[in-house]
Amino acid sequence: MPRKRLWRKLNLTEELRMYADIIIGFSKDITEARDSIKNAIEEANNTIMVKGISNGQENEAARVTKWEIQDKILKLSIESGTLVRATTAALRLNKHLTNILGKEFKIGLRELRAECIEFSIQSKYELDEELTARITAIPNIIDAEYESGRINVKIDEMTEHDLKNNVPDRLVSRVKDILAKAGKHAAIAEDVLIVKKGTTKQAKFNKDPVQLALELGWVKEFPGRGQWIYTTPYTQLFEIIKRILIEEVAENLDFQPFMLPKLIPLEVMKKMPGYLDDIPEGMYYCFPPPRDPNAFSDFKEKLKITKEISKETLKNALKDPEYVLAPAQCEAFWQFYGKETLSQDDFPFKLYDASGWTYRWEGGGVEGMVRMHEFQRIELTYLGTPTQIVETRELILDRCILVADKLLDMEWRVNAALPFWARAGSAAIDIQKSENVPAYDLEIYLPYRGPRDKSEWLEIGSCFIHKLKFVDSFSIREVKNRETWTGCTGLGLTRWIAAFLATHGFKPEEWPENIQKKFNKNYKLPTSLMWPQKR
């Protein structure tokens, strides 16, 4: 059966169309079972292939369109829509045929695989060089084209294990995520104000690290979207890079460690400029329970009887929202200084926190290992005279560049940016004077996202100067009313790791030597029959 190209023959209006060439291998020649196979396929097209489909949605089901027998091999062509995808249909049909051939002919299953999978989805964006590069950088995707308002994608061969673990579905979702961000990425690329950049570095790796991290067992999916379980090798690399940043940036510049709360009262959050009044949709809210255990009696009874969580009943038992999970990590620092009277003679104060998670609700903006709901950061804050704050920010930026460039061997650039809390009433950024630049963003080039000059780079650190904004908001006073400024720098540890893996890949022997020496390759993962997914 010749391999086809889906996009040469489809002209459909459905959101998703999928085509799969399926190979099923048996223990002996199945020629004598031709009539039984024919009947089984016809039955499947009218039953298990349309299971869960309502009237009028038949185009969203799956259907075997061609099949042929070659000795012990059955070759099938399956086409589908969104609701019963071709790969799901292949698993259903495989079970159906195995039962029939086993009972009637004593023939057993030996192999199931997808020789080729192709899917086509609607898109308002054509495939330019950047989008093509980002899609084909996804592991297991080998081709992508645009035609007549649709993106057509070809997936490499998939094993039975891949099909059972929904790898094709995750690839479809990943492509949709990239396309959904296409317009946003284009706008960002056009608006970037580059202040300085490092030398061009040769790419050693050009894949999106998410799928490979899953296959190697470096991360495992967690039911909460935008969250991962990080296993031993990832955690090792995380701790190595975290330690380097603390030593080379925080400790080198005499920042002192603090440990801060991550459950922030709304009264504190209200003082953070631009958060509750500008992006309240970007936070997780916490509802404390009443002290009365009887308040949950209805909820407990429903759970015992139905074995289902009644969210409405639970909501009725809870009090009003009182907290948010820390979205910025610096909230408690400013509360620490709040309403205190300080002396300029003691300035500058330089503090950092690296004690836990930061939480942001990204909604549909979640992306692999680079934009998540739950992530870790090192937060550095600095309070002092205007001159001290500007100098401190410059020193932090220089040290971060040193780590990114010399110690981690990543390609970087620095952009001048206007953060959301500084936009109201602000004019264009004056890059000639550092004190008039609210933020410098340190970004890393990710080869899998496409050409350097067109793709969105990954921000791994933002260095801010607040001037009086946080001083006024938190009522921080200087004993002689001398001008006092604040600033902070957030180093997104989780993003540093993603940038490192996107640059160097997953083979420790190909990493920079200083990282290799600290990484212990003699780890043992608690593997199972189904995990990690191996290829």
N, C-alpha and C positions, 0 to 999 in steps of 0.2 A: 504494500500500500504506500504510494508515494507521499512524502511529507508535504503538507500544504502550507501556505501562508494565509492566515485568516483574513488579513486586511485586503487581500486581492479579490475576495469574493463577497464580503459582507457589506451591506448598505442598510443598516438597521437603525431604528430610533431608540431602542432600549438603552438604559444606562450602562448595563454590562452585558457583554456577550463573551462566552468562553468556548474554546474548542480544545479537545484533547485526543491525541492518539494513544490508546491504551493497549498494552501488551499483557496478556494473561498466559502464563506457561503452565502446562499440566504434566502429570507424571508419565503419560503415554499418549500415543496418537489419538486425536479426538475426531478424526474424519468420520468414524462410524456413528458419532453422536451428533452429526450435523442437524438432523431434523429436530432433536431435542433442544439443541442450542438455538435454532431458529425460533422455535416456539417460546423458549424461555426469554429471548430478547424481545419478541413481540409482546409477551405478557408484561415484561418489565417496563416497556415504553408506556404502557397504559396503567401501571400500578405504582411500583416503587419509585419510578422516575418522576412521578407527579405527586408523590406523597407530600401533604402540607400545602398544596396549591389550590387556591380558590377558583371558582368559575370566572372565566375572563382573564385569568393570569397564565394561561397555558404556555405563552411564549417565555415565561420566566422559569419554566421547568427544563428538564434535560431530556435528550432523546438520542438513541443510537441511530446514526444515519447510514453507516456502512459497517460491514464486518466481513472477515474472511478467515479461513482456516489454513494453516500451514503446518501439517504434521501435529506436533504437540502444542503449537502456538495458536492462540486466538487473537486476532488484531481487530480493534474496534475504533470507530470514529464516533465521538460523543460531542454534541453541541448543546449549549445551555444558555439560560439567562441568569438572573441574580438569585432567585429563591432556592433552586436546587442546582448547584453548580456542577459542571462536568466532572470535576474531581470527586465530589461527594457521590455523584451518580455512579462513578466507576467503582467505588467501594461497595455501594449497595448491590450493583450488578455482579461483582465478583463473589459476594457471599451467596447470592441467589444461584448463580451458575455452579458454584462449588457444591452446594447442597444437592442440586439435581444430578450432576455428573457423578458425585460420590455414591448416591443411592442407586442410580440406574446402571452405571458402567464401572463402578469401583475405580474411578479416576480421581486422583488427588491433585491439589494445587501445589505448584512449585515456585511460581513467580508472579508478581504483580508490579507493574511500573507504568509510568506515563512517559512514553518516548518523546513526546513534545506537547507542551501546553501553550496555548496562545489566548490572550484576552483582549477585548476592545472596549474602551470606556469613553463616554462623552467628555469633551473638554473644550472650554472656550479659549484655551491657550494653545498656540501652535508650538511644536517642539523646536526651540532654538538649540544652539550648541550646548548651552549651560544645562537646560532641562534634559536633553538627551543624555548628557554625561552623568547627571545625577541619577536618572532612572537606570541606566545601564551599569552604574556603579553598585547597584543593589546586588548582593550575592544571588546567583542563580538566574538572573535576568541577562539574556544574551543579545536582545535586539529591541528597538523601539522605533516606531514611525508614526507620523501624523498624516491623516487623510480625511478630508470631508468632515471636519468637526469631531474626529475621534482619535484617541491615542491607542495605538495597537502595539502590544507588548508580547514578546516571545520568552518563555521560561525554559530553562534547560531541563534535562531529564530528571524525573522525580521518582524516588523509590516508594515502595509500599509504606515504609516508615514515614516518609515525608508527607504522603497523602493522609495518613491517619493522624498526623500531628498538625494538619491544617496549614502546612507551609505555603501552598499556593494562595490560600485566602489571605495570609499575612502579607504576601507579596502584592496582591491586589490593593490591600489597605495601605501599604507603604507608598505605592505609586499614587494613590488618591491623595495621601497626605502631602506629597511633594507638589502635585498639581494645585492643590488648594492654596498652597503658600506661594505659588508662582508669581502672582501679581505683587504680593508683598515683597518678595525677594527682589523683584525688578526695581521697585520703588526705592528700596534700601540701597541697592547698588548704585543708583543714579544720584542719590543724595549724600553719599559718603564724602566727608571732608577730611582727606588724609593729611596728617601733619608730618609723619615720618614713617619709614618702613625699612625692613631689613632686606638682606640679599635674597635673591631667588634660590630656593633649595630644590634639588631633584627629588621627585616623589618616589618613595619606595613602595607605596601602597595606595590604591585608588578605589577602595571599596568602602561603602557605608559600614561601620564596624558593628552595627546592631545584630544583624543576622549571624555573622561569624561568632560574635560573643555568645549568642544563644547556642549555636552548634557546638562550640568548644566547652560550654558549661561555665563560662566566666560570669554569666548572669542567668537568672531564671525569672520568667514572668510572674508577676504578683497580680492577684485579682484587681487591685486598685490601679486604674489607668495612670500612667505617669510615675509609676513606682517599679522598682526592680528588687529582687534578692541578689545581692552581690556575693559571689563565692570567693574562695581562697585566692586565686591568681589576681582577680580584679582588686580585691582588698589589699593584697600585698603591694601592687602598683600604686594604689590610692595612698597608702601609708607612706610609701617612699617619696612620692611627689609632694604630699602634704608636709612631710618633714623637711624637704628641701626648701619649700616656700616659707615655712616658719623660720628656718635657720637663715636663709639668704635674704629674706625681706624683713619679716617682723623683728627677729632678734638682732639682725645686723644693724637695723636702724633704731634699736633700743626701745621697741614697743614691748609693753608688759602684758602678760596674759590675764584675762578675766574669764569667768564662766557666767553666762547670762541666761535668764529665763527665756523659754521659747513660747510660753503661753502668755500673751500680751493682753492686759485689760483694755477694754474699749476706751477708757478714759485716757490711757497712755497713747493709744493708737490715734485718738482724735488730735493729738498735738503734732503728729508726723505730717509735715506739709505735703499735700497732694495725694494722700492715700485714701482715707475715707471719703474725702470730698471730690476725688478725681477717679480713682480706680477701686471702688468698693467691691466690684465684681471679681477682683483678682485675689481675694483672700478666703481662707477657711474660717468659718465662725464656729465658736464652741458654746454649747448650751449646758450649763451646769445642772445636775439633777437636784431635786429637793432632798432634804435629809430624811424625809418620811418614806420608809420602804413601802408603805401601803400605796404610795402614788403609782407604783409599777405593778400592782396586783392584776389589773386588766391585761396589761402587756404580757405578764408571765403566764397567765391562764391561756391566752390565745396562742402563745408559743407552744405550750405543752400540748394543747389539743390539735392545732393545725400544723405544727412543726414549720411554721412560716413566720417570718418577722413582719409584724404589723407596724409599718412605719408611722402610720397615722396615730395609732394608739401610743407609740413611743413618743411622738411629737407632743401629744397632749400631756404627757407626764413631765416633760422637761420645762425648765424655767426659760426666761427670755435669754437671748444671746448676751454674754458678758465678756467674751474674750475672742481674740483671733490667734491663730497659729502664726508665729513670727514670719512676716513676708519680707522683711528687710534686714533683720538680724541686729541692726544698730539701735533699735527702739530703746532697749534697756540702758544702753550707754548714755543716751541723752536724758533719760529719766534719772539716771545716777547723778548727773550734773544739775538737773532741774531745780530751780529756786535756790541754788547754792550761790554764795558770794565767794568768788575766787580772786586770787592775786596774780597779776601779770608777772610778778617776780618769780612765780613757780612754773610759768609756762616754758615749753609746751607740755601738754599731757598727751601721751601716746599709748593707746591701749588696743589690744586685739582679743577677739573671741574665736575659737575654733572648736567649740564644744558640742556641736550637734547639728540638727537638720533645720533647713529653711523650707517654708511651704508657700507655694503660690498656685492659685487656680488658673491654669492656662487654657481651660476649656478645650476647644478644638485645636489649639496651638501646640499640643504635646508633640514632640518629635524625638523618637528614639532615645539616645543617650545624651542629647544636647539641650532639650527643653522639656522639663519634667515638673510634676507637681511637688515632688519631695527631692531635695538635693542638699549637698553640703557646700559650705563656703568658709573661707577665712575672712573675717570682717575686721578691718583696721580703722580706728577712729583717732582723730587728732584735733586738739583744741589749743588755740594759742593766738598770738598776734597775727595780723594779716600776712606779714612777711614770713613768719614761721610756718603758717599753713601752706603758703605757696611753695616754699622750699621743701617742706615735708612731702607734699604731693609729687614734686619733681623727682625727689630721691626714691620714693616708692615706685614710680613708673620706671625709672632707670634700673632698679633692682629686678623688677618683674621682667623687663626686656632681657636682662642678663640671663635669667633663669630660662625663659622661653627660647632664646637664641643659642646661648653657649652650652647650657647644661642639658636642655631637652631637644635641641637641634630642630626647632620648628620655625616655619616661615611666618613672620609677624608684620603687623603694621599698627599704627596708632591713629585714631580718628578723633577729631574734636566733635563733641556731641552736646545736645541740649536735652537733659533729662526731663521727664514729665513734670516734676515738682518745680522746675525752673522756667517753664514755658510761658506762664501767664505774664503778659506785658513785656516779654523779653524781645529784644531786637536780634539781628543776626549776630553770630558768634564772632568776636574779634580775636582771631588767632595770633595776632601780633603781641598780645599781652596775656601771659598765662593766667593772671588773676581774673581775667574776663572770660575765661573758658570754663564753664561749669563742670564739664566732664571730659576726661580723656579715656577712650575705650581702647584697650589692648585686644587685638583680634588676631586669630590664627587662620591661615589658609588651609582649607580642607580639600584635598585633591578630588575626592569623589563628587564634590558639588559643581565641578566644571571649571572653565577658564578663570584665572586669577582676576582678570579685569571686569568680569561680568557676574561672577557668583557672589553670594552672601558669605562673608567670612564669619568665623565663630568668635563672638566676644567672650573672653575668658577673665577679664578684669576691667572694672570701671573705677576710675580715680576722680573723686568729686571734691569741689570746693563749694561750701554752702554760703559763704560770707556770713551775713547776720540771720539768715533764714531760721536755722535751728536754735540759735541763741535767743531770738525773740520768741519763738514758738514755745520753748521750754523754760523761758524766764531765767536764763543763765546770766549772772551778774558778775562784773569785775569791780573790785573794791573801790577803785577810783574812777569808775565809769569809762575806762580806756577801751578802745575798740577791740572786740574779741570775735574771732571767726572760728568756724568748725569745718571739718572735712572728713570724708571717709572713703575707704577703698574696699570694694568687695571682690575677692578672688574666688571665682566659682570653681571649687575643687573638682566637682563632678565634670565640669566642662574641660578643665585642664586634662583630665584623664581621657575624655572622648577625643580631644584634639591630638593628644599623644598617640592614641591607638589609630586614629584616622591618618596620621602622618607616618607612623612606623610599623603598623600592623601588630600581629599577635605572636611573632617569633622573637623571644627574648634575645637570641643570638644576633638579631639584626638591630637591636636597640642601641642607643648611645652607651658607651662602655661604663660610665658611672652609674647608670641604671641597671645594667646587666649584673654588675658586681653585687648589688643589694637585693636582687630578686632571687628567691630560692625556688628553683624549678622542681624540687623534690616534694611536691605537695600531692595529696591524695583526696580526690573528690568523692563524696558519698554517692556513687553512681547507681542507677537502677536499670531495669530492662528497657525502659522507655526514655530515660534521661541520662546524660544530655543527648540531644538529637545529633546523630553522627552522619556524615556523608562519606 
